[in-house]
Amino acid sequence: PKPNYSLHRALRQRKMPPLAVACRPRLTPVTARHARARSARGVTSSNPSCAPASSAIRQSSLQCRPRVGPRISVTPETRRCRSSVRRVRAVSPAAVSASGDAAVTETENHPILGQILAGITVSLAMVPESLAFTFVAGVSPIVGLHAAALMGLCTAVFGAQPGVISGAAGATAVVFAPLVASHGVEYLFAAVLLAGAIQLAAGAARLGKLIRLVPNTCMIGFVNGLAIVIAGAQLGTFRGLAGAALWQQIGLTLLTALLIKTLAHDRLRKVWPKQIPAPLAAIVIVTVLVNVLAPDFFALAKTVGDVAAVAGTLPVLHLPDVPLTFGTLRVIAPFAASVAAVGLIETLLTQQLVDETLETRTSTHREVTAQGVGNVVCGLFGSMGGCAMIGQSVIHVQAGGRTMVSGVTCALAILAYVTFGSGVIQRVPIAALTGTMACLVVDIFDWESFSRSRKIPKTDACVIGLVTLVTVVTNLAIAVFAGVVLSALGFAWKSAKKVNVTRVVENYVAVYKLNGPLFFGSVSAFREAVDACFQNETQKTVALDFSQSKLWDSSALVAVDDAASKMESSGVAVTLRYLSPDCATLLKKAGDLVEVRVGADPVYQVATDYGEIDLARARQGRKTFVKLEPWQKEALLRQTSKYKLFNSVRRGEARDE
C-alpha cells in the first residue's frame, strides 16, 4: 500500500488536533527481541496486548491496527509522520479530577521557578493589606500576618483553584471589629473557630453550588465595587504626608505603575523572561532605588516599617481563652455566621473570576471546605481568620501563578518575613505596593460596563449599579443578596408578562391553550386571560390545555382550581389536559377533571408543600401511565360518560334538524 501523503501533509501543517491523530501503524510483525527492546525504551508496540504499562496513555490515543499487508517503504514523508506522532501528547484519564462539579486538566508545563517568583510577588502585596486590616479589626499586626500565612497555606493545599489566594481580608475584619472592641481578642479567636466549623458544614453539604444563583450582573457589580474599595484604601497611604514626602510618594507610585505596565507590554514579552513577574520586578527596582541608589534623596519615602513592626515568631497552638457556656456561644454566633457567609461569598466569586480568567472550572464545595479548614486552623493558632482576596488573586494569576507551589510559596514567604526577613521587608516602600494595587484596580474594573449599560436590559443595569454601590457602602454579603433579589424580581416580572391564552374549537370543545409559566407572579394575568375567553363562551365543554405551560407553585394550583370551579358553577363541563401527576394529585377541587393521556402527559414537580398521602400518590403516578391509578380510572370513566352523553345529545340534535 502507498503511504498516506494527505495525512502526512496535515500533520506537517498542524491542521489536526493532537488527540484526534490516527496514525498508520507498523505493518510488520514484532519479534520478541524487538518487543523487549521497545518495552525498555517505553515505545508502544503494534500489538496492544504486549504494550508496556508506560505506554498506556499513548496506546489509548493512537488506535493501532493489526498487520494487513507487506512492509511499506521508509521514505522521508513516513519518517516525518512517525516523528510527528512521537511528539503527540495525550492527557491521561487519571489526570482528570473527578471531584466536585467538574474536572480541570492542564497540559501546560509550569516551571517551578516561575511559580516560586509568583508566590513571592503576591506575598509582598499581601503584607501591607494584612497590616491595614489588623488596624481595622483592632488586633496586633502579627495576628493578621499569621492569618495571611495560615489561610494561604491551607487553601493552597486543600483548595480546588490554585490561583485563588486567601488571607486576612477586609470583608471579615470589618465584621470582627465590634466583637474585638466589646469582648476582646480571645472572643475573636473563638468566633473564627466557629466560622470555620460552619464553613466545613457548608462544604460537606455541598452548598457551594448555590453560587450558580448569583447572576453575572452581580459579579460585575461586585468586581467594580471591590475595585473602588481597593482604590479608596490606597488613598490612605497618602494621608498625613505633605510637601516633599507627598510628592515622593506620588512619584514612586507612578514609577511603579509605569514599570509594571511597561514590562507587561506585548512588545517586551519576547524579551522579558516569563518567569519573572512584572509586579515583582517593579517592586524590586523601586526598593533598590530608594534604599541603595538614592537613599538620601528618598529619605522621606514611607516604608512598610513605618506602618507597623513585622518582626515576630511562628504561630503556636493557642486555644481561645473563653468560658465554654451558652452565653459565649450567643455572643460569638452572630459574628461567626456573618463571617462565614461573607467569606464564602467572596471566595466563591473570586473562584469564578479566576476560573473565567484561566478558562477552567473547579470544584466549589472543595474550595468551601478549604476555607473552613483555614479558619479552623487560624482559630486554633490565635489568628484573625479571613477568606479569598480578589486583589491578591488577580495579581497572583497575572504573575503566572497556576499551581499549588505558588500558593505555598506565598504562605512560607510571609512566615519568613515575620521570623527572619523582617529587616528586608520593612524597607520596602509603601509607594511600590500602592502602585501595584493601582494597576490592579485599573485591570479588574469593568470599564465596558458604562457603555454596556445602554445595550443590556434596564434591570441588569440597575443590578450592576446597586451591587457596586452597596459593596462600597456596606459589605459584600448584603450587596450580593440585594443583587440576587433584584435579579429574581426582574425575572419574575418578565416571566409574568409571557402568560397568554389562545382559544380554539376542536370537535365542539373549546380548548384554552395556555402559553408561559404559571406561578405566583403570573396568576393575575392567567385569571384575566381565562375570564376574557370564558366571558363569551358558547360551547358546553371547555378544555384547559397546559401542553405549553407548567405549574410552578401552589399559587398556580389554586388559580387552576378556582378557574375550574368557576366554569363548572356556570354549567360548563371542564377538563384539564397535559398536567403532570404531581399537579393532578395536589389539585384540591379540580383533581378529578384531569384528562389522562397515556405517554403524553408531562412529568415534573411543583414547588409546594406535599403531604404524606400526596407524596405517595405522586411518587406512584410518576412511575408509569400504563397501569392507571384509581383516581385516573375514575377520571377516565367520568370523561367517557361525559363524551357519550355529549355525543348522544349531538346526534339527537342532528336528527331533529
C-alpha positions in Angstrom: 0.0 0.0 0.0 1.1 3.6 -0.7 1.8 6.0 2.1 -1.0 8.3 3.2 0.6 11.6 2.0 -2.6 13.6 2.8 -2.2 12.6 6.5 1.4 13.5 6.4 0.7 16.9 4.9 -2.0 17.6 7.5 0.4 16.7 10.3 3.1 19.0 9.0 0.6 21.9 8.7 -0.7 21.2 12.2 -4.3 21.1 11.0 -5.3 18.1 13.1 -5.8 18.2 16.8 -3.3 16.2 18.9 -5.9 13.9 20.4 -7.5 13.1 17.1 -4.4 11.8 15.2 -4.9 8.4 13.6 -1.5 7.0 12.5 -0.9 4.1 10.3 1.0 1.6 12.5 3.9 -0.6 11.7 2.7 -3.3 9.4 5.3 -6.0 10.1 5.2 -8.5 13.0 7.2 -7.6 16.0 9.6 -10.2 17.2 10.2 -11.0 20.9 13.6 -9.3 20.8 12.2 -6.1 19.3 9.3 -6.1 21.7 11.7 -6.3 24.7 13.8 -3.5 23.3 10.8 -1.3 22.6 9.4 -2.0 26.1 12.8 -1.0 27.7 12.6 2.3 25.7 8.9 2.9 26.7 7.8 2.8 23.0 4.4 1.5 22.1 4.1 -1.9 20.5 1.9 -2.5 17.5 0.2 -5.2 19.5 -1.9 -3.7 22.3 -1.6 -6.9 24.4 2.2 -6.6 24.6 2.4 -2.9 25.1 4.3 -1.8 28.3 2.5 -0.1 31.1 4.3 3.2 30.5 2.8 3.5 27.0 -0.9 3.2 28.2 -1.5 6.9 27.6 -0.2 6.8 24.1 -1.9 3.5 23.4 -5.3 5.0 24.4 -4.9 7.8 21.9 -3.3 6.0 18.9 -5.6 3.2 17.8 -3.3 0.7 16.1 -4.5 -2.0 13.6 -3.1 -5.5 13.0 -0.8 -6.4 10.2 -2.7 -6.4 6.9 0.0 -6.2 4.3 3.7 -6.2 3.5 6.1 -3.7 4.9 5.9 -0.2 3.4 9.0 1.5 2.2 10.5 4.0 4.6 10.5 7.5 2.9 11.2 10.9 4.3 7.5 11.5 4.4 6.8 8.5 6.6 9.8 9.3 8.8 8.4 12.8 9.4 5.0 11.2 10.1 6.5 8.9 12.8 8.4 11.8 14.4 5.3 13.9 14.5 3.3 11.1 16.2 6.0 10.7 18.8 5.6 14.4 19.7 1.8 13.9 20.3 1.0 14.3 23.9 -2.2 12.8 25.3 -3.9 13.6 28.6 -4.2 10.6 30.9 -7.7 9.8 32.3 -6.1 9.6 35.7 -5.0 13.2 35.4 -8.7 14.3 35.2 -10.0 15.1 38.6 -13.4 13.5 39.3 -14.2 15.5 42.4 -16.8 18.2 42.6 -18.7 20.0 39.9 -16.1 19.5 37.1 -12.6 18.4 36.4 -9.6 20.5 35.3 -6.9 19.2 33.1 -3.7 21.1 32.4 -1.4 20.2 29.6 1.0 23.1 30.0 4.2 22.8 32.0 4.6 25.5 34.6 8.3 26.0 35.6 8.8 25.8 39.4 10.9 28.9 39.3 8.1 30.9 37.8 5.7 29.6 40.4 8.0 30.5 43.2 8.5 34.0 41.9 4.7 34.4 41.5 4.3 33.4 45.2 6.9 35.9 46.3 5.2 38.6 44.3 1.8 38.1 45.8 3.3 37.8 49.3 4.7 41.3 49.0 1.3 42.6 48.0 -0.4 40.8 51.0 1.8 42.3 53.7 0.5 45.9 53.7 -3.1 44.8 53.2 -2.9 42.4 56.1 -1.3 45.1 58.3 -4.0 47.6 57.3 -6.9 45.1 58.1 -5.4 44.4 61.5 -5.9 48.1 62.3 -9.5 47.8 61.2 -10.2 44.8 63.4 -8.2 46.3 66.3 -5.7 43.5 66.8 -1.9 43.1 66.7 -0.2 43.2 63.2 1.3 39.8 63.9 -2.2 38.3 64.2 -3.0 39.5 60.7 0.3 38.2 59.2 -0.2 34.8 60.9 -3.7 34.7 59.4 -2.4 35.5 56.0 0.2 32.7 56.2 -2.1 30.1 57.6 -5.1 30.8 55.4 -2.9 30.9 52.3 -1.2 27.6 53.2 -4.4 25.7 54.0 -6.3 26.9 50.9 -3.2 26.2 48.7 -3.0 22.6 49.9 -6.7 21.8 50.2 -8.3 24.3 47.7 -9.6 23.4 44.2 -8.4 26.5 42.4 -4.6 27.1 42.9 -5.0 30.7 41.5 -7.1 31.8 44.5 -5.1 33.5 47.3 -6.6 33.7 50.8 -5.6 35.8 53.8 -6.8 38.3 56.3 -9.4 40.1 54.2 -11.1 43.4 54.9 -14.6 41.9 54.5 -14.1 39.8 57.6 -12.1 42.4 59.5 -15.0 44.9 59.3 -17.4 42.3 60.8 -15.0 41.3 63.7 -14.2 44.9 64.7 -17.2 45.4 67.0 -16.6 42.0 68.7 -13.0 42.8 69.5 -13.9 46.3 70.8 -16.6 44.9 73.1 -15.3 41.5 74.3 -11.6 41.3 73.4 -9.3 39.3 71.1 -10.0 35.9 72.7 -13.6 36.1 71.6 -12.3 36.8 68.1 -10.4 33.6 68.1 -13.4 31.6 69.2 -15.6 33.3 66.6 -13.1 32.4 63.9 -13.1 28.8 65.0 -16.9 28.7 64.9 -17.0 30.3 61.5 -14.6 27.7 60.2 -16.8 24.9 61.6 -19.8 26.5 59.8 -17.9 26.6 56.5 -16.9 22.9 56.9 -20.5 22.0 57.4 -21.4 24.0 54.3 -18.7 22.2 52.3 -19.9 18.8 53.5 -23.5 19.8 52.4 -22.1 20.9 49.0 -23.7 24.4 49.4 -21.0 25.9 47.2 -23.2 25.1 44.1 -25.6 27.8 45.3 -23.2 30.3 43.8 -24.8 29.5 40.4 -27.8 31.5 41.6 -25.6 34.7 41.5 -26.1 36.3 38.1 -23.3 37.7 36.0 -24.5 41.2 36.6 -23.9 40.7 40.4 -20.4 39.5 39.5 -19.7 42.7 37.5 -21.0 44.9 40.3 -19.0 43.0 42.9 -15.8 43.5 41.0 -16.4 47.1 40.3 -17.3 47.8 43.9 -14.3 46.0 45.2 -12.1 47.9 42.8 -13.5 51.2 44.2 -12.9 49.9 47.8 -9.3 48.9 47.0 -8.7 52.3 45.3 -10.1 54.1 48.4 -7.8 52.0 50.7 -4.8 53.1 48.7 -5.6 56.7 49.2 -5.0 56.2 52.9 -1.3 55.8 52.2 -1.1 59.5 51.2 -2.7 60.7 54.4 -0.5 62.7 56.8 2.0 63.5 54.1 2.8 67.0 52.9 5.5 68.8 50.9 8.4 66.7 49.6 7.2 63.5 51.3 3.9 63.7 49.5 5.5 64.3 46.1 7.9 61.5 46.6 5.1 59.1 47.5 3.2 60.2 44.3 6.3 59.9 42.1 7.3 56.4 43.4 3.7 55.2 42.9 3.5 56.4 39.3 7.0 55.0 38.7 5.9 51.6 39.9 2.7 51.6 37.9 4.7 52.7 34.8 7.3 49.9 35.2 4.5 47.3 35.6 2.7 48.4 32.5 5.9 48.7 30.5 7.3 45.2 31.5 3.9 43.6 30.8 3.5 45.2 27.4 3.2 42.9 24.4 6.4 44.2 22.7 8.5 43.3 25.7 7.1 39.8 26.3 9.5 38.3 23.8 12.4 39.9 25.6 11.4 39.9 29.2 11.7 36.5 31.0 8.3 34.9 31.6 9.4 33.5 34.9 9.9 37.0 36.4 6.5 38.7 37.1 6.4 42.4 36.2 5.0 43.5 39.6 7.9 41.7 41.4 10.4 43.3 39.1 8.9 46.8 39.7 8.8 46.4 43.5 12.5 45.3 43.5 13.6 48.2 41.2 11.8 50.8 43.3 13.1 49.3 46.6 16.7 49.3 45.2 16.2 52.9 44.0 15.0 54.1 47.4 17.5 52.1 49.7 20.6 51.7 47.5 20.8 54.1 44.6 19.4 57.3 46.1 18.8 56.8 49.8 19.4 60.5 50.7 17.1 61.8 48.0 14.2 59.5 49.1 14.9 59.8 52.8 11.3 60.9 53.4 9.8 57.9 51.5 7.3 55.9 53.6 8.2 52.2 54.1 6.4 49.1 55.5 8.4 49.5 58.7 6.8 53.0 59.2 3.3 51.4 59.2 3.9 48.6 61.7 6.6 46.3 63.0 6.7 43.0 61.1 9.1 41.1 63.3 7.6 38.2 65.3 7.6 34.4 65.8 6.0 31.5 64.1 2.3 30.8 65.1 1.9 28.4 68.0 -1.1 26.5 69.2 -3.4 28.7 71.3 -6.9 27.6 72.3 -9.4 30.5 72.8 -9.4 31.5 76.4 -13.2 32.0 76.7 -15.8 30.3 79.0 -17.5 27.3 77.4 -21.0 28.4 78.1 -24.2 29.1 76.2 -23.7 32.8 76.8 -20.3 32.8 74.9 -22.0 31.0 72.0 -24.7 33.6 72.0 -22.1 36.3 71.8 -19.9 34.9 69.0 -22.6 33.0 66.9 -23.9 36.1 65.0 -20.4 37.3 64.2 -19.3 33.7 63.2 -22.3 33.2 60.9 -21.8 36.6 59.3 -18.1 36.0 58.7 -18.8 32.5 57.3 -21.4 33.9 54.8 -19.3 36.9 53.8 -16.1 34.7 53.4 -17.8 32.1 51.3 -19.5 34.6 49.0 -16.3 36.5 48.4 -14.3 33.2 48.0 -16.7 31.7 45.5 -17.0 34.9 43.5 -13.2 35.1 43.4 -13.0 31.5 42.3 -15.5 32.2 39.5 -13.4 35.2 38.4 -10.2 33.1 38.3 -11.9 30.3 36.6 -13.1 32.6 33.8 -9.6 34.1 33.5 -7.9 30.8 33.2 -10.8 29.2 31.2 -11.2 26.3 33.7 -13.8 25.0 36.1 -13.0 23.9 39.6 -15.0 22.3 42.4 -16.9 24.8 44.6 -17.5 22.6 47.6 -13.8 21.7 47.8 -12.9 25.4 47.9 -15.6 25.9 50.6 -14.1 23.1 52.6 -10.6 24.5 52.3 -11.8 27.9 53.6 -13.3 26.1 56.6 -10.1 24.3 57.3 -8.1 27.5 57.1 -10.4 29.3 59.6 -10.4 26.4 62.0 -6.6 26.4 61.9 -6.5 30.2 62.4 -8.8 29.9 65.4 -6.6 27.2 67.0 -3.4 29.2 66.4 -4.6 32.6 67.6 -5.2 34.4 64.2 -8.0 36.5 62.9 -9.0 34.2 60.0 -10.1 35.5 56.6 -11.2 34.5 53.1 -10.2 34.8 49.5 -8.7 38.1 48.4 -9.7 39.1 44.9 -7.0 41.7 44.5 -4.1 39.4 45.5 -5.7 36.5 43.5 -5.7 38.7 40.3 -2.0 39.7 41.0 -1.2 36.0 41.5 -2.8 35.0 38.2 -1.2 37.9 36.3 2.2 36.9 37.8 1.8 33.4 36.4 0.7 31.5 39.5 -1.0 28.3 38.3 -0.1 25.5 40.7 -0.1 24.8 44.4 3.6 25.7 44.6 3.0 29.4 44.2 0.4 29.4 47.0 2.6 27.5 49.4 5.5 29.8 48.5 3.4 32.8 49.3 2.5 31.5 52.7 6.1 30.4 53.5 7.4 33.8 52.3 5.1 35.6 54.8 6.3 33.4 57.6 9.9 34.2 56.5 9.1 37.9 56.7 7.8 37.6 60.2 10.7 35.5 61.5 14.0 36.4 59.9 13.2 38.6 56.9 11.6 41.5 58.7 14.6 43.7 58.2 14.3 43.4 54.4 10.5 43.6 54.1 10.3 46.7 56.4 12.5 48.6 53.9 10.1 48.1 51.0 8.5 51.5 50.1 4.7 51.7 50.5 4.6 53.5 47.2 5.8 50.4 45.4 2.9 48.4 46.8 0.5 51.2 46.2 1.4 51.4 42.6 0.9 47.6 42.3 -2.6 47.9 43.7 -3.3 50.8 41.5 -2.6 48.7 38.4 -4.8 46.0 39.9 -7.7 48.5 40.2 -7.3 49.6 36.6 -7.2 45.9 35.4 -10.2 44.5 37.4 -12.6 47.4 37.0 -15.0 46.6 34.1 -14.8 49.8 32.2 -17.1 48.5 29.5 -20.0 48.3 31.9 -20.7 52.0 31.3 -21.2 51.5 27.5 -22.8 48.1 28.1 -25.5 49.6 30.3 -27.1 51.2 27.3 -27.4 47.9 25.5 -28.4 45.5 28.2 -31.9 45.4 29.9 -32.6 48.1 32.4 -33.0 45.5 35.2 -29.4 44.2 34.6 -28.0 47.8 34.5 -29.8 48.5 37.8 -28.4 45.3 39.4 -24.8 46.3 38.4 -25.2 49.8 39.9 -26.9 48.5 43.0 -24.3 45.9 43.8 -21.5 48.3 43.2 -23.0 50.9 45.5 -23.9 48.5 48.3 -20.4 46.9 48.1 -18.8 50.3 48.7 -21.2 51.5 51.4 -21.9 48.3 53.4 -20.3 44.9 52.8 -20.2 42.2 50.1 -22.8 39.8 51.5 -25.5 42.5 51.6 -24.6 43.6 48.1 -24.8 40.1 46.6 -28.1 39.3 48.4 -29.6 42.6 47.2 -28.4 41.9 43.6 -29.8 38.4 43.6 -33.2 39.6 45.0 -33.4 42.4 42.4 -32.5 40.0 39.6 -35.1 37.4 40.8 -37.8 40.1 41.0 -36.9 41.3 37.5 -37.0 37.7 36.1 -40.4 37.1 37.8 -41.8 40.3 36.4 -40.7 39.5 32.9 -41.9 35.9 33.1 -45.3 37.1 34.4 -45.8 39.0 31.2 -45.4 36.0 29.0 -48.7 34.3 30.0 -51.4 34.3 27.4 -54.4 32.2 26.5 -55.5 31.2 22.9 -59.0 29.8 22.3 -59.7 27.2 19.6 -62.6 24.9 19.0 -62.0 21.2 18.3 -64.9 18.8 17.9 -67.4 21.1 19.7 -64.9 21.5 22.6 -63.5 25.0 23.4 -59.7 24.5 24.0 -58.0 27.2 26.0 -54.3 26.8 25.1 -52.1 28.3 27.8 -48.6 29.7 26.9 -46.0 30.6 29.5 -45.1 29.7 33.1 -47.8 29.8 35.7 -46.6 30.8 39.1 -47.3 33.4 41.8 -46.3 36.3 39.5 -48.4 35.3 36.5 -51.6 34.2 38.4 -53.3 37.5 37.8 -52.6 37.5 34.1 -53.8 33.9 33.9 -57.1 34.8 35.6 -57.7 37.8 33.4 -57.0 35.9 30.2 -59.2 32.9 31.1 -62.1 35.3 32.2 -61.8 37.2 28.9 -62.1 34.0 26.9 -64.9 32.5 29.1 -67.0 35.7 29.1 -68.5 35.0 25.7 -68.2 31.2 25.7 -70.8 29.3 23.7 -69.6 25.8 23.9 -70.7 23.5 26.7 -67.3 21.8 27.2 -64.1 23.6 27.9 -60.6 22.0 28.0 -57.7 23.8 29.6 -54.6 22.8 27.6 -51.3 23.0 29.6 -49.1 21.5 26.9 -47.2 24.8 26.5 -47.3 25.8 30.2 -46.1 24.5 33.5 -47.4 24.9 37.0 -44.6 26.0 39.3 -46.0 26.6 42.7 -49.1 26.4 44.9 -50.4 29.7 43.7 -50.7 28.3 40.3 -52.6 25.2 41.6 -55.1 27.5 43.5 -55.6 29.6 40.3 -56.4 26.4 38.3 -58.8 25.2 41.0 -60.6 28.5 41.1 -60.9 28.7 37.3 -62.3 25.2 37.0 -64.8 25.7 39.9 -66.0 28.9 38.3 -66.6 27.3 34.9 -68.4 24.3 36.5 -70.6 26.5 38.5 -71.7 28.1 35.2 -72.9 24.8 33.9 -69.8 24.1 31.6 -68.0 20.8 31.6 -64.3 21.3 32.3 -61.3 19.1 31.6 -57.6 19.7 32.2 -55.1 18.4 29.7 -51.3 17.7 29.8 -50.8 18.1 33.6 -48.1 16.1 35.5 -49.1 13.6 38.1 -48.0 16.0 40.9 -50.3 18.6 39.6 -53.2 16.2 39.4 -52.6 14.9 42.9 -52.2 18.3 44.5 -55.3 19.9 42.9 -57.9 20.1 45.7 -61.0 20.9 43.7 -60.3 20.1 40.0 -58.2 16.9 40.5 -60.9 14.7 39.1 -61.2 16.8 36.0 -57.8 15.9 34.7 -57.6 14.0 31.4 -55.2 11.1 31.5 -53.3 10.7 28.2 -51.0 7.7 28.3 -47.5 8.7 27.2 -48.4 12.3 26.5 -48.7 13.8 30.0 -45.5 15.5 31.2 -43.7 14.7 34.4 -42.4 17.5 36.7 -42.7 18.5 40.3 -44.4 21.5 41.8 -42.8 23.9 44.3 -45.3 23.5 47.2 -45.7 21.6 50.5 -46.5 17.9 49.9 -48.5 15.9 52.4 -47.6 12.2 53.1 -50.5 11.0 51.1 -49.8 13.4 48.3 -46.2 12.3 48.2 -47.1 8.6 48.0 -49.6 9.3 45.2 -47.3 11.5 43.2 -44.4 9.0 43.6 -46.6 6.2 42.3 -48.0 8.3 39.5 -44.6 9.3 38.2 -43.6 5.7 37.6 -45.8 4.8 34.6 -49.1 5.7 32.9 -49.7 2.3 31.6 -51.0 1.0 34.9 -53.7 3.5 35.9 -54.3 4.6 39.5 -57.8 4.5 40.9 -58.2 8.3 40.6 -57.1 8.0 37.0 -59.6 5.3 36.2 -62.4 7.3 37.8 -61.4 10.4 35.8 -61.4 8.3 32.6 -64.8 6.9 33.4 -66.3 10.3 34.0 -64.7 11.7 30.8 -66.1 8.7 28.9 -69.6 9.2 30.3 -69.5 12.9 29.6 -68.4 12.4 26.0 -71.0 9.7 25.5 -73.7 12.0 26.8 -72.4 14.8 24.7 -72.3 12.7 21.5 -75.8 11.4 22.1 -77.2 14.9 22.5 -75.3 16.0 19.4 -76.7 13.1 17.4 -80.3 13.9 18.6 -79.9 17.5 17.5 -78.7 16.3 14.1 -81.8 14.0 13.8 -84.1 16.9 14.7 -82.5 19.1 12.1 
